Amino acid sequence: MRGIKNIEISNFRGIEHLKIDDMARVNVLLGQNNSGKSTVLESIAMLMSMSNPDAPQLLNSSRTRKPFSNFIDIKYFFRNLDVSLAPQLNATHSDSTGRSLRMGLTYVFDEKAEPDKEPIQQTGSAVRYVNTLELNFDVKKNNSIQSYKCWLRVNPSGMVVNRKYADGYLEQDRAFLISADLMSSNLVNDLTELFKRNNKDSVLALLKLFDSRINGIEILKDDVYIGFEGLSEMLPSGMAGDGLRRYLNIVAAAANPLNNMILIDEIDNGIHYSAYTKLWSAIFALALNTDKQIFVTTHSQETLNSLNYVLENAAQYQDELRLYTLESTRLKGLQAYKYTYQGLKDACENNIELRSIVQ
């Protein structure tokens, strides 16, 4: 598995500084509301798309659940909305290669377009107008460091007028973020990739695990249709229930060979607790069979109990798990407290709270 082993996050959204070490194949992030769980997923998504200047706006659209994010919303990636505090993301992969990303919002003077603008207009700490996003990133391999830059520029109305991709860099890995929004998905694209690789039967088998009555799946007119025993016609996936669609979104993304990492925010969202064990079983099987790394956030105790149950009965998965509780401490700031399967097992058996260290 060529996944991320360690990550360090600085000045990214609400996180001033956080280090997470010793990541495994399946990583579960726990913590109270606003503890930074979703932000960790987004930091990984940014690191794995650091050569794409459109990535920040795409991430913001996913969070705000809007089809388009304004350029000025990129300031929300900067801690305290202070564009002088450049977000810095660093990661080391399991093969010891490293990557780092620095984000910057600046004003670049364009004599033809903006002859009267000051470099940056500010009132106190609030930036009134910036027009350029810069992504500066490094890739370290075998004691050699290669540096790259890409950028995106807008006009005063926020419309993109120019963008530049990093010269000489081609991303080898892809992380796919599944947001907590039940309506947001890449389902048709994921299934199309699987079907053209003749994997429809494997998708159908995963669906039968969720509901034994399912007997077919098709892509018709850019929508996904599910067949059920006893029904004369197939149902659009949206009509088959939020839980089934959420389950299918997750397993299709995990099965898609084009995705190297799967980032799942609020994995239990929309899924009935009785299906948690089926989902965890599918996730671990897909992660190992397709050699992927998976990151999950949750704040559900029932989800953790189901995870423990699955691992109790599948010893081959136990070493593949890490859990991290994110907690803000008075002396050390935001910390990630690590647990292996044994820690999960002990907590579930003894009713110990893992979702928050502070009681």
N, C-alpha and C positions, 0 to 999 in steps of 0.2 A: 504493500500500500504506500503510494507516494502522497501522503497527506501532510497536514500541518502538525508539527510536534509542539511548537511553542509559539505564542503570540504576545506582543507587547503593544498596548494602545495608549496613546497620549493625546489629550486635547481633542478628542473625537466625540461629537455630540456632548452628552453630559458626563463623559468619563474624563477625568483629569489624568489618571494614570492607572493602568491595570496590566498585570502579567498573568498569563495562564500557561502552565507548563505540563509536560507529559501527557499530551492529548493522545487519544486512542482512536480506534475505528469508529465507534459510536460514542458521542459525547453529549451529555445532558446537562443543560444549564438551569439552575434553580435560583430562586431569590424572590424577594418581595417585589411588588409593583414598583416600576421606575428604578430598579436596581441595576439596569444596564444589560439585561439578557438579550433583548432585541438588538441593542447597539453592538454587542459582540458579533452577532450574526452578520450585521451590516459591515462591520470592519473586515470580516473575512471576505464578504462579497466584494468589497472595494479592493482589497489586496489581490483578489483573483481576477479583477477586471481593470487593473491599474493602467492599462494601455488604452482604455476607452474613455474619452473625455465626456461622453454622454452618461456614464455610469452613475454619477451623483444624482442627476435629475431623475433617472430611472428608479433609483432607490427611494428618493423622496416621493415619487408617484406611488410606489408600493406602500409606503407608510401612510400617506394621506388618503389613499384609496381614490385618487383622481387620475384620469388618463394623461394629464399633462401637469408638470411641475414648473413653476416659474423659476427663471435663472436665479433671482434674488433669494429664493428659498435655500440655495446652497449654503447660505450663511448659517443655517441650522446645523450644519456639520461642525461648526466651530464652537468650542466651549464658551458659554456665556455670550454667544453671538459676537465674539471679539475676533475679527478677521486677522488680527496681529498674532493670535495664538494658533499657529499652523498645526493642523492635525498631523500626527506622525504615527504610522502603522508599520510594525516590523514582525516578520514571521520567519521561522526556521522549519523547513520540511524534514520529513523523516529520513531523507537521503542527504541531509546536512546542507542542501542548497538554501539560500536565504533570499528574502525579498523585503524591500522597504519602500514606503510611499509617503510623500509629503504633499499635502494639498495647500494651494494658495489662491486667494482671491485678490486681484490687483486691478489697477487701471492702467491700460496701455494706451498711450496717446496716438491717435490717428489723425494726422493733420487734415486729411481730406474730409473725414466724417465728423470729427469733433474738434474744431479749431479753438473753441472757447472754453473747453473743459479744463478744470484743474486735475492734476494726477489722481487725487482722491479727495472727495468732498466729505467732510465729517462735521458732525455736531456732537460734541462730547465724544463718546465711544461708539456712536451709531454711524455706520457708513451709509451715506445717501445714494452713492452710485459707484458701482464697480462694473467692469465690463469683461473681465478675463478670468477664467479658471485655469490654473496650471496644475498639472499632475506630474511631479518629478519622482522618478522611481529608479531603484537600483536592484540589480540581480547579482547575487554572489554565488559563485560556483568554483570549487577547486582553488580557493585563495585568489580568485580573480573577480573584480567588480566591474560590471558594465552599467553605465548610467544612461537614462533615457528621459525624454520629456514629451508630453502631449498637452494640448491646450484647446480651449473653446472660448470664442469671443462673441459677444452679443452687442446689439445696438441699444440706445436708451430705452427702447420699448421692450427689451428682453428677448428679441428675436435673434436667433443664431445667425451670424453673418460670416463666420469662418471657424473652422476647426482644423487641427493638425494632429495626426496620429504619430506615434513614436516611430522614428526611422529605424529599421533594422531589427524590430522586435515583433515576434509572433507568439502569442500566448498559447502554451501547450495544455493548460488545464482550464476547466470551466466549473465554477460554482453556481448552483442554481438555488435561488431563495424562494421558498414557499411562504408567503406572508400569512398572517392570521386571518386575512380576509377570505371568507368562503367563496366569494365570487371571482377571486383573482386566481388565474392559473395559466399554465402553458400546455394544458392537457392535450389539445388537438395536435400540437407539434410533437409532444413526447410520444403519443400513440402512433402518429404517422411514422416516426423514426423506428419504432418497434415493429410496426406492421410490415414496413418495407424490408425489414431484416428477418421476416418470417417468424416473428415472435408473438403472434396473436394468441396462440394456444397458451403460452405462459402467462399472458395478461389475463386470459379467461380463467385460468387456474387460480390466480390470485384473487379474482373477483368471487369465485366460488367459495374460497376460504372465508370471505366476508359474508356471503349470502348464497347458500347452496341452491337457491331457486334460479340463479342467473344462468342463462344458457347461450348468451351471445353478446357480442359487442361489435359495433361498426361506427365508422366515421361517415356521416351523411350530411352534405351541405354545410360543411364547416362546423358541425356539432357532433357530439358523441352520443350514440344511442345504445341503450342496454336492453337486452332481451330477458324476459322472465318466463318461467314455466306457467302455463295457464293464461297468458296474455296473447291476444291475436296479433298485436303489433308491438314493436320496440318502443321504449320510452326515451325521450331526451334525458341525458344524465341529470340535468337540473330538476326534472320531475321525479327522479328516482330517490330524492332525499339528499339533504346536506351531508349526512354522514357518509353515504356511499360515494358521493362526488369528492369529498375531502380525502377519503381513503384512496380512491383511484388517482387523485392528483399526486398523492405522496408516492404510491408504489410505481406509478408510471414514470415520474421524475427519477426515482431511484433506479429503475430498470433501464432508463435511457442510457445507452453507452456513450453518448456525447457529454454527459454530466459526470465530472470527477468527484464533486462534492455536492451534498444536498444539505441545505440549511432550512430547517422547519421551525417556524415560529408558532408557539402555542399549539403543539401537536394534537392536543385533545380537543381543540376547538371544533364544535359541530359533530363530534363523534360520541355515540353513546358508550358509557363505561363498559358495557358488555363486549364491545368490539376492541377494547384496548389490547388484550392479549393477542388477538389476530394481527393487529397492526404491528406490534413489537416483533412478533415472529416473522412477519414479512420483511420488516426493516433489517433485522439481523441477517436473515437469509440472503436478501438482495445485496447488502453491504459486502458480505463475504464472497458471494458468487460472482459479483460484478466488480469487486475490488474497489469499493468506494469508501469515502469517509463521510460520516453523517453527523450533523450538529442539530440538537433539538432543544427548544425551551419549553418549560411547563411550570405550572404552579399547582398542579393537581396531585393530591395524595393518592387518589385511585389510580392515576397513571403510573405512579412509582410502585404501587403494590402490584399492578399488572406486570410491570417490567421485572420486578423481583420474581414473580411467579414463572415467567417465561424463562428467566436465566436459571432458576432452580432446576428446571426440567430440560435444560439445554446447556450442559457444562462446557461445550465447545465455544460458547459465546461469552463466557464469563470474563475472560481476560481481555475481551474487546471493548469493555465498557469503562468510561470515566464519568463521574458526576462532579459538578462544580457548583458550590453555593456561593453566589456573589453577595457580599455583605459590606456595607460602608462602616468602617471603624473610626473611632475618635482619634487614634494615634497614627494609624497606618493608612488611612484613606480606604479606598475600595480594594477589597481583597477577594481572591478566589480560593475557597477551601475545597480541596480535592478528596474524593472518595472513590474507591474501587468497588467491585461487586460485593466484597465482604462488608464494606461499610453500609451499602444499601441493604444487604440481608440483615445485618444487626439492627439497623434502624427500623425496618419493617417488623421484625420479630419483637422488638422491645418498645415500639411506639415512640421512637425518637424522631424529633422534627429535623428534617434535612433542608427544608425549603427556606429556613432562616436560622442563623446562628443565634440571633438575639431573640429571646423569649419574651 
